[in-house]
Amino acid sequence: MDKSGEFPDTEVIWRLSAIRNKPIQIIDLEIENISMLKTQQDENTALIKRNGGDFNALIEAMRTRFETIKASASQ
């Protein structure tokens, strides 16, 4: 909110995937030039670099995250 009490305009870009006979999916959301997809890519790249370039570190991190989400959903 700015000093006038009004919310400023915010640029939001939705990137969609439309494949015949499949539901439309949101593949990225960009707000004020910050892309969720690019942010996730940067985080993945950093994780791989922190582990000496080992791509398997990313796979293992994804497995761990998936198991955490799965366990939360079953509660």
Contacts in CASP RR format, 6 or more apart in sequence:
PFRMAT RR
TARGET T0000
AUTHOR 0000-0000-0000
METHOD contacts of the structure
MODEL  1
MDKSGEFPDTEVIWRLSAIRNKPIQIIDLEIENISMLKTQQDENTALIKR
NGGDFNALIEAMRTRFETIKASASQ
1 7 0 8 1.000
2 8 0 8 1.000
10 31 0 8 1.000
10 32 0 8 1.000
11 31 0 8 1.000
11 32 0 8 1.000
11 33 0 8 1.000
12 29 0 8 1.000
12 30 0 8 1.000
12 31 0 8 1.000
13 28 0 8 1.000
13 29 0 8 1.000
13 30 0 8 1.000
13 31 0 8 1.000
14 26 0 8 1.000
14 28 0 8 1.000
14 29 0 8 1.000
15 26 0 8 1.000
15 27 0 8 1.000
15 28 0 8 1.000
15 29 0 8 1.000
15 30 0 8 1.000
15 37 0 8 1.000
16 24 0 8 1.000
16 25 0 8 1.000
16 26 0 8 1.000
16 27 0 8 1.000
17 24 0 8 1.000
17 25 0 8 1.000
17 26 0 8 1.000
17 27 0 8 1.000
18 24 0 8 1.000
27 37 0 8 1.000
28 35 0 8 1.000
28 36 0 8 1.000
28 37 0 8 1.000
28 38 0 8 1.000
29 35 0 8 1.000
29 36 0 8 1.000
30 36 0 8 1.000
44 58 0 8 1.000
47 57 0 8 1.000
47 58 0 8 1.000
47 61 0 8 1.000
48 54 0 8 1.000
48 55 0 8 1.000
48 57 0 8 1.000
48 58 0 8 1.000
50 57 0 8 1.000
51 57 0 8 1.000
END
